[in-house]
Amino acid sequence: MAVDPCVSPRQAPPPTWVFVRSGLLDERECLRLRDLLDLEGEAEEARTRAGDDRKVRRSTIAWVPETADWEWLDRRLAEFLAMAVRETGFVIDGFEERFQVARYEAVRKGGFNLHSDRARTGIGSRRKLSISVQLSHAAEYRGGELEILADGHRFVAPSALGTAVAFASFHNHRVRPVRDGVRYSLVAWSHGPDFR
C-alpha cells in the first residue's frame, strides 16, 4: 500500500485500496480548475444518481471540457491512476465519464452524505477507482473533510492543496458539511469490468 508523507503520522495509514499522493496539482492548476465554477458560469446543481436530492448532496459542479486545453489534466490523472492500478491489481479500461469540479459552500451547508460511487446499473456499475483532488487550501474553509470508511475505521483524506486520493469506488465515503468558507475538489472515476 502506498503511503504518502502528507498523511499525518497521528492518523492511521490509509485503508486497503486507498492511495494518497501530495502535489498532484500545483496552485496555478488548482485555481484554473476552480475558475470553471467561479468565472466561466458553467456551474450547475449537483445531482445524485437518484436525481436532485439536496438532503444527500449540497454542492455546485462544473464538468471539465474534453478539449486540447485540458489534455494535461487527462495525462496527470492517468499517471496517478496507473500507480493505483499497479497497487490494486484492478482491471481498468480508463475514464468513461468526464471529470467534475465541485464547490461546497458553508452558506449552503455544502456536503455529501455517506455513499459509494458504484451503482447496480449503467455507467456507475463500471466504476472501479474514484479519485478526489483537493483544490482548496486547508485554511480556506472549516469542516468539509473527505472521509473514507473502510477496514473498520474512518480515514480522513489530507487537505493540502493539490493532494490526490484514489480509492475503491465501493468504499463508503462522504464530504462532511462545510462550516465556514468554501471547499473545492476535482473528482474522477475510472471504469472497468465487474469485480470477480
C-alpha positions as CSV (number, residue, x, y, z in Angstrom):
1,M,0.0,0.0,0.0
2,A,1.4,3.4,-1.0
3,V,1.5,5.8,2.0
4,D,2.4,9.4,1.1
5,P,4.3,11.6,3.5
6,C,1.4,14.1,3.6
7,V,-0.5,11.6,5.7
8,S,-0.3,12.7,9.3
9,P,1.8,10.3,11.5
10,R,-1.0,10.6,14.1
11,Q,-3.5,9.2,11.7
12,A,-3.9,5.5,10.9
13,P,-2.5,4.6,7.5
14,P,-4.9,4.6,4.6
15,P,-7.3,1.6,4.4
16,T,-7.0,-1.1,1.8
17,W,-7.3,0.2,-1.7
18,V,-6.8,3.9,-0.7
19,F,-3.8,5.7,-2.1
20,V,-2.6,9.3,-1.4
21,R,-0.3,11.5,-3.5
22,S,0.6,15.0,-2.5
23,G,1.3,17.7,-5.1
24,L,-0.5,16.0,-8.0
25,L,-1.6,19.5,-9.0
26,D,0.1,22.9,-8.2
27,E,-1.7,26.0,-7.1
28,R,-2.0,27.5,-10.5
29,E,-3.6,24.3,-11.9
30,C,-6.0,24.1,-8.9
31,L,-7.1,27.8,-9.4
32,R,-7.6,27.1,-13.1
33,L,-10.0,24.3,-12.3
34,R,-11.8,26.4,-9.7
35,D,-12.3,29.0,-12.4
36,L,-14.7,26.6,-14.3
37,L,-17.1,27.3,-11.5
38,D,-16.2,30.8,-10.4
39,L,-15.6,32.6,-13.7
40,E,-16.9,30.7,-16.6
41,G,-20.5,30.3,-15.5
42,E,-20.6,26.6,-16.0
43,A,-21.9,25.7,-12.5
44,E,-25.0,23.5,-12.1
45,E,-26.6,22.0,-9.0
46,A,-25.1,18.6,-8.3
47,R,-27.4,15.6,-8.6
48,T,-27.1,12.2,-7.2
49,R,-27.8,9.1,-9.3
50,A,-31.3,9.2,-8.0
51,G,-31.8,12.8,-9.2
52,D,-31.9,16.1,-7.4
53,D,-31.7,15.4,-3.7
54,R,-30.2,18.3,-1.7
55,K,-30.5,16.3,1.5
56,V,-27.9,13.9,0.1
57,R,-25.5,16.3,-1.8
58,R,-25.3,20.0,-1.5
59,S,-22.8,21.4,-4.0
60,T,-22.5,23.0,-7.3
61,I,-20.5,21.4,-10.1
62,A,-18.9,22.0,-13.5
63,W,-17.6,19.5,-15.9
64,V,-14.0,19.7,-17.2
65,P,-14.3,20.2,-21.0
66,E,-12.9,17.4,-23.2
67,T,-10.6,19.7,-25.2
68,A,-7.0,20.1,-26.1
69,D,-6.7,22.8,-23.4
70,W,-7.3,20.2,-20.7
71,E,-5.2,17.3,-22.1
72,W,-2.6,18.0,-19.4
73,L,-5.2,17.1,-16.8
74,D,-6.1,13.8,-18.5
75,R,-2.4,12.8,-18.6
76,R,-1.9,13.7,-14.9
77,L,-4.9,11.8,-13.7
78,A,-4.0,8.8,-16.0
79,E,-0.5,8.7,-14.4
80,F,-1.9,8.7,-10.9
81,L,-4.5,6.1,-11.9
82,A,-1.7,3.9,-13.3
83,M,0.0,4.0,-9.9
84,A,-3.2,3.0,-8.1
85,V,-3.8,0.2,-10.6
86,R,-0.3,-1.2,-10.0
87,E,-1.1,-1.3,-6.3
88,T,-4.6,-2.8,-6.5
89,G,-4.3,-5.1,-9.5
90,F,-7.7,-3.9,-10.6
91,V,-8.5,-4.2,-14.3
92,I,-9.3,-0.7,-15.5
93,D,-10.3,0.3,-19.0
94,G,-9.9,4.0,-18.5
95,F,-12.1,7.1,-17.8
96,E,-15.5,6.8,-19.3
97,E,-17.0,9.9,-17.6
98,R,-15.7,13.4,-17.7
99,F,-14.0,14.9,-14.7
100,Q,-16.1,17.0,-12.3
101,V,-15.2,20.1,-10.2
102,A,-17.3,20.6,-7.1
103,R,-17.8,23.6,-4.8
104,Y,-19.1,23.1,-1.3
105,E,-20.1,26.3,0.4
106,A,-20.8,26.9,4.1
107,V,-23.7,29.3,3.3
108,R,-25.4,26.3,1.6
109,K,-24.2,23.8,4.3
110,G,-22.3,22.1,1.4
111,G,-21.5,18.4,1.8
112,F,-22.3,14.9,0.6
113,N,-23.8,12.3,2.8
114,L,-22.3,8.8,3.1
115,H,-22.4,6.9,-0.2
116,S,-20.4,4.8,-2.6
117,D,-19.7,5.6,-6.2
118,R,-20.7,2.2,-7.5
119,A,-24.2,1.6,-8.9
120,R,-26.1,-1.5,-9.8
121,T,-26.8,-0.4,-13.4
122,G,-25.5,2.0,-16.0
123,I,-22.1,3.5,-16.2
124,G,-21.9,3.7,-12.4
125,S,-21.8,-0.1,-12.3
126,R,-18.4,0.1,-14.1
127,R,-16.8,2.5,-11.6
128,K,-13.7,0.8,-10.0
129,L,-11.4,3.5,-8.6
130,S,-12.6,7.0,-7.6
131,I,-10.2,10.0,-7.5
132,S,-10.6,13.2,-5.5
133,V,-8.1,16.1,-5.7
134,Q,-8.1,18.9,-3.2
135,L,-8.4,22.3,-5.0
136,S,-8.6,24.5,-1.9
137,H,-6.0,25.4,0.8
138,A,-7.0,23.9,4.1
139,A,-7.2,27.5,5.6
140,E,-9.9,28.5,3.2
141,Y,-12.7,26.5,5.0
142,R,-13.6,24.6,8.1
143,G,-15.4,21.2,8.0
144,G,-15.7,19.7,4.6
145,E,-13.5,16.7,5.4
146,L,-13.4,13.8,2.8
147,E,-13.9,10.7,5.0
148,I,-13.5,7.2,3.6
149,L,-14.9,4.4,5.8
150,A,-13.1,1.1,5.2
151,D,-11.4,-1.7,7.0
152,G,-13.4,-0.8,10.1
153,H,-12.2,2.7,10.5
154,R,-12.6,6.3,9.3
155,F,-9.8,7.7,7.1
156,V,-9.7,11.5,6.7
157,A,-8.1,12.5,3.5
158,P,-5.3,15.0,3.7
159,S,-6.4,18.6,3.0
160,A,-3.2,20.0,1.4
161,L,-3.8,21.8,-1.8
162,G,-3.2,19.6,-4.9
163,T,-3.3,16.3,-2.9
164,A,-5.0,13.4,-4.7
165,V,-6.7,10.4,-3.1
166,A,-7.7,7.3,-5.1
167,F,-9.9,4.7,-3.5
168,A,-12.0,1.7,-4.5
169,S,-15.3,3.0,-5.7
170,F,-17.2,0.6,-3.5
171,H,-15.8,2.2,-0.3
172,N,-18.3,4.3,1.6
173,H,-17.3,7.9,1.8
174,R,-18.6,11.4,2.5
175,V,-17.8,15.1,2.5
176,R,-18.7,16.5,5.9
177,P,-20.7,19.7,5.9
178,V,-18.5,22.8,5.3
179,R,-19.0,25.0,8.4
180,D,-17.1,28.1,7.2
181,G,-15.7,29.2,3.8
182,V,-15.7,27.2,0.6
183,R,-14.1,23.8,-0.3
184,Y,-13.3,22.9,-4.0
185,S,-12.4,19.4,-5.3
186,L,-11.9,17.6,-8.5
187,V,-13.5,14.2,-8.9
188,A,-12.9,11.5,-11.4
189,W,-14.0,7.9,-11.8
190,S,-12.2,5.1,-13.6
191,H,-14.1,2.2,-15.1
192,G,-13.6,-1.5,-15.9
193,P,-15.2,-4.9,-16.0
194,D,-17.1,-6.3,-13.0
195,F,-15.1,-7.4,-9.9
196,R,-14.6,-11.1,-9.8
